[in-house]
Amino acid sequence: MHLNPELYQLTAIVLAGDRTKADSLINHTKVGSKAMIDIDGTPMVRRVLNSLRASRVVNKIALSGPEQTEVAKDEQLARWVEDGEILWKPPGISPSTSAYEAMQSLDPEESVLLTTADHPLLTAEIVDAFGRQSLADDVDITVGLAPHALVLEAYPGIKKTVLRFSDGDFCGCNLFAFITPEGRRAARFWRRIEQQRKKPLVVIGLLGWWAVIRYRLGLLSLEEALAKLGKRLGLRMRAVILPYANAAIDVDSIADLMLVKGSLEQAAVKDA
C-alpha cells in the first residue's frame, strides 16, 4: 500500500509527560514539568507544537501530558487545548504507555507520527521530510535517524547514544511513524524494552546472539537489523535517514539545554 504523501495526512502525537519529577532539568529550571522549560520565552513543548502546526504532512495533533495544571500555566497552550486545536490527555505512567494509550484513542486507520516535547530544534521542514518519506515507503513503521558524523560536525563533543552499523553510525531522532494499523503493535513491544532505550546491545539482543556478535564486530547493517526486527514483530520496518543534525538533538540534560540555547542564539545572529 503506497500512500500519496501529498494527499495523505498524519496525526501527530507528542509525548510530554515526565519520567520522574526528580529530574535535574526540572530542578535546575524551577518548572513543574520538563515540557514547560522556557527557551527564549517559549516552552519547549510549544516549540514542538508550532513546528507540527506549520508542517504540511500533519493535520491533527494529540498531546499526551503534561499535567493539566502545567498546561494551564501557558496561556497559548491552554487556548489551543480549550479550542480543540490540540487534543490533550493526561500522560501515562511511562512514555511507551502514553504512546500506546494515545494511539488507542485514535481511529485505527489514522497514520501516526510520534515525537517528544523535548525536541525544541524540531522544524516543520524536518517533520515534512520525515513524514513524506515515511508515507512514500511501503512499510508499517519508520524510524528517523541522523548520521552521527553530521551531528558531530554541527555539535562537536556532543554526547549521544550511537547506533553503530556496518553501513554507518547513526543517532536517534525521536521521530517514529506508525503508518498502518498493524504498525501500532510496535507500541506494545516498545513497552517491553523502554527501560533499555539507551542500550543498543539490549535491543539488538532481541534479534539473537548471532546478531549481537555481528553488531559488536561491525558486520551488521542497519537495513539487516531492521529486517530482522521486523521479521520478529511481523512488521515491515524502515529507517528514514534525515540530513539534519538538529533532528537528533533532544534535551535530556542541563548540558543539552545549554547547547540548544546556544544554537538558537547563533541562528538568531545569522538571521539578524
Wavefront OBJ file of the C-alpha trace (Angstrom):
o trace
v 0.000 0.000 0.000
v 1.671 3.215 -1.166
v 0.133 6.356 0.325
v 0.384 9.618 -1.566
v 2.492 11.869 0.692
v 0.987 14.970 -0.903
v -2.585 13.929 -0.112
v -2.409 11.709 2.923
v -2.002 13.400 6.273
v -0.520 12.222 9.561
v -1.848 12.539 13.085
v 0.990 13.701 15.326
v 1.302 12.500 18.910
v 3.612 14.456 21.209
v 4.764 12.785 24.412
v 5.079 15.443 27.105
v 4.932 13.554 30.395
v 7.761 13.302 32.921
v 9.662 10.091 33.674
v 10.264 11.465 37.161
v 9.794 14.776 38.968
v 13.268 14.268 40.480
v 14.733 15.401 37.170
v 17.883 17.552 37.183
v 16.415 19.719 34.425
v 13.166 20.329 36.320
v 15.113 21.200 39.473
v 17.561 23.393 37.521
v 14.876 25.381 35.699
v 12.371 25.517 38.580
v 9.440 24.457 36.385
v 6.781 21.899 37.217
v 7.341 19.826 34.086
v 10.219 19.256 31.682
v 7.971 20.034 28.693
v 7.355 23.523 30.058
v 11.033 24.531 30.292
v 11.304 28.041 28.858
v 13.609 28.555 25.897
v 13.777 32.179 24.765
v 10.282 32.909 26.040
v 8.621 29.774 24.638
v 8.067 26.475 26.484
v 9.814 23.526 24.797
v 6.547 21.739 24.116
v 5.101 24.778 22.352
v 8.160 24.952 20.076
v 7.475 21.362 19.018
v 3.752 22.044 18.562
v 4.484 25.147 16.443
v 6.615 23.042 14.078
v 3.895 20.399 13.797
v 1.232 23.079 13.197
v 3.359 24.510 10.371
v 4.000 21.080 8.829
v 2.331 20.120 5.562
v 2.008 16.435 6.445
v 0.337 16.849 9.849
v -3.381 17.575 10.034
v -4.144 16.723 13.660
v -2.109 16.921 16.868
v -2.607 14.909 20.056
v -0.670 15.847 23.183
v -0.040 13.341 25.976
v 0.895 15.424 29.018
v 1.990 17.484 30.749
v -0.420 17.557 33.696
v -3.434 19.840 33.311
v -2.104 22.247 35.972
v 1.033 22.731 33.847
v -0.936 23.264 30.628
v -2.953 25.971 32.373
v 0.246 27.915 33.156
v 0.829 28.703 29.463
v -1.896 30.883 28.002
v -1.302 29.904 24.357
v -1.142 26.175 25.059
v -4.233 26.331 27.281
v -6.113 28.144 24.485
v -5.144 25.547 21.870
v -6.380 22.760 24.154
v -9.582 24.612 25.040
v -10.315 25.337 21.365
v -9.707 21.699 20.439
v -6.830 22.589 18.139
v -4.611 20.376 20.293
v -6.176 17.174 21.649
v -4.791 16.876 25.169
v -4.925 13.932 27.526
v -3.052 13.205 30.779
v 0.259 11.359 30.413
v 0.526 7.631 31.078
v 2.853 6.096 33.650
v 5.652 5.909 31.055
v 6.346 7.253 27.543
v 5.506 3.911 25.903
v 2.236 3.680 27.860
v 1.400 7.278 26.885
v 2.044 6.455 23.218
v 0.008 3.260 23.378
v -2.954 4.952 25.087
v -2.862 7.939 22.719
v -2.909 5.612 19.691
v -5.780 3.616 21.173
v -7.860 6.807 21.272
v -7.435 7.362 17.506
v -9.178 5.783 14.551
v -7.269 2.564 13.637
v -6.805 3.809 10.068
v -5.014 7.009 11.085
v -1.291 7.050 10.349
v 0.643 8.363 13.322
v 3.788 10.473 13.616
v 5.214 10.193 17.118
v 7.648 12.635 18.677
v 8.521 14.139 22.055
v 8.215 17.502 23.776
v 11.955 17.704 24.490
v 12.753 18.280 20.815
v 12.923 22.119 20.666
v 15.037 22.325 17.484
v 12.486 20.325 15.501
v 11.273 22.269 12.455
v 8.393 21.906 10.029
v 10.991 21.126 7.350
v 12.303 18.154 9.349
v 8.769 16.939 10.078
v 7.804 17.173 6.400
v 10.939 15.377 5.220
v 10.370 12.542 7.677
v 6.615 12.371 7.083
v 6.792 12.373 3.299
v 9.465 9.676 3.169
v 7.551 7.574 5.693
v 4.347 7.773 3.677
v 6.132 7.049 0.403
v 7.644 3.789 1.705
v 5.557 0.602 1.601
v 6.065 -0.213 5.292
v 4.259 -0.416 8.627
v 6.765 1.561 10.698
v 9.568 4.022 10.077
v 12.161 5.387 12.468
v 14.037 8.641 11.949
v 17.829 8.589 12.233
v 20.580 11.133 11.549
v 24.188 10.302 10.590
v 26.393 10.574 13.685
v 29.116 12.359 11.680
v 26.614 15.049 10.668
v 25.579 15.596 14.294
v 29.208 15.765 15.467
v 30.102 18.230 12.726
v 27.336 20.580 13.865
v 27.828 19.945 17.584
v 31.441 18.894 18.318
v 31.784 16.964 21.551
v 28.079 16.267 21.993
v 27.312 13.031 23.839
v 24.722 10.907 22.067
v 23.780 7.248 22.088
v 25.263 5.974 18.822
v 23.954 3.027 16.800
v 26.995 1.573 15.025
v 26.281 -0.488 11.910
v 28.445 -1.734 9.062
v 26.921 0.883 6.752
v 27.235 3.820 9.120
v 26.822 5.252 12.613
v 23.502 6.876 13.446
v 21.729 8.834 16.184
v 18.062 8.530 17.044
v 15.800 11.488 16.307
v 12.736 10.815 18.488
v 10.703 10.570 15.294
v 8.637 7.473 14.563
v 5.806 6.810 12.135
v 3.189 4.081 12.521
v 1.770 4.042 9.024
v -0.618 1.081 9.173
v -2.964 -0.271 11.873
v -0.602 -3.255 12.131
v 2.302 -0.926 12.811
v 0.806 0.123 16.120
v 1.632 -3.314 17.510
v 5.170 -1.992 17.920
v 3.933 0.277 20.719
v 3.306 -2.823 22.836
v 6.804 -4.064 22.002
v 8.247 -0.676 22.998
v 6.678 -1.028 26.448
v 8.749 -4.181 26.968
v 12.085 -2.579 26.103
v 11.538 1.010 27.230
v 13.943 0.957 30.167
v 16.713 -0.199 27.820
v 16.330 2.624 25.300
v 19.909 3.877 25.836
v 21.427 0.395 25.414
v 21.587 -0.595 21.721
v 23.013 -4.024 22.570
v 19.923 -4.982 24.573
v 17.666 -4.138 21.639
v 19.969 -5.910 19.168
v 19.907 -8.870 21.574
v 16.248 -9.374 20.711
v 17.448 -10.446 17.260
v 19.532 -13.297 18.709
v 23.129 -13.773 19.819
v 24.460 -14.060 16.272
v 23.112 -10.580 15.555
v 24.779 -9.269 18.749
v 28.123 -10.750 17.717
v 27.870 -9.298 14.219
v 26.849 -5.905 15.651
v 29.868 -5.933 18.006
v 32.146 -6.816 15.096
v 30.667 -4.051 12.948
v 29.226 -6.543 10.450
v 25.507 -5.960 10.964
v 23.963 -3.387 8.622
v 21.129 -1.060 9.623
v 18.876 -2.479 6.903
v 19.585 -6.052 8.036
v 18.920 -5.162 11.696
v 15.555 -3.581 10.846
v 14.652 -6.507 8.585
v 15.393 -8.962 11.424
v 13.486 -6.908 13.977
v 10.593 -6.511 11.541
v 10.504 -10.268 10.960
v 10.426 -10.884 14.704
v 7.494 -8.487 15.094
v 5.765 -9.489 11.872
v 6.047 -5.914 10.582
v 7.759 -4.068 7.741
v 10.211 -1.531 9.138
v 12.484 1.026 7.541
v 14.783 3.828 8.644
v 14.404 7.351 7.285
v 17.873 8.922 7.252
v 17.478 12.654 7.821
v 20.116 15.156 6.605
v 19.513 17.452 9.592
v 21.777 17.479 12.655
v 19.065 19.266 14.648
v 16.736 16.299 14.161
v 18.902 14.343 16.626
v 19.023 16.997 19.357
v 16.782 16.446 22.364
v 17.050 17.940 25.826
v 17.950 15.210 28.309
v 20.360 17.167 30.489
v 21.396 20.660 31.571
v 24.260 20.433 29.052
v 21.731 19.698 26.284
v 19.662 22.710 27.339
v 22.710 24.994 27.174
v 23.593 23.566 23.762
v 20.090 24.243 22.417
v 20.041 27.788 23.747
v 23.456 28.422 22.178
v 22.271 27.032 18.847
v 19.201 29.285 18.841
v 21.320 32.320 19.734
v 23.686 31.591 16.825
v 20.735 31.173 14.456
v 19.274 34.499 15.640
v 22.607 36.264 14.963
v 22.752 34.786 11.439
v 19.175 35.886 10.713
v 19.751 39.400 12.053
l 1 2 3 4 5 6 7 8 9 10 11 12 13 14 15 16 17 18 19 20 21 22 23 24 25 26 27 28 29 30 31 32 33 34 35 36 37 38 39 40 41 42 43 44 45 46 47 48 49 50 51 52 53 54 55 56 57 58 59 60 61 62 63 64 65 66 67 68 69 70 71 72 73 74 75 76 77 78 79 80 81 82 83 84 85 86 87 88 89 90 91 92 93 94 95 96 97 98 99 100 101 102 103 104 105 106 107 108 109 110 111 112 113 114 115 116 117 118 119 120 121 122 123 124 125 126 127 128 129 130 131 132 133 134 135 136 137 138 139 140 141 142 143 144 145 146 147 148 149 150 151 152 153 154 155 156 157 158 159 160 161 162 163 164 165 166 167 168 169 170 171 172 173 174 175 176 177 178 179 180 181 182 183 184 185 186 187 188 189 190 191 192 193 194 195 196 197 198 199 200 201 202 203 204 205 206 207 208 209 210 211 212 213 214 215 216 217 218 219 220 221 222 223 224 225 226 227 228 229 230 231 232 233 234 235 236 237 238 239 240 241 242 243 244 245 246 247 248 249 250 251 252 253 254 255 256 257 258 259 260 261 262 263 264 265 266 267 268 269 270 271 272
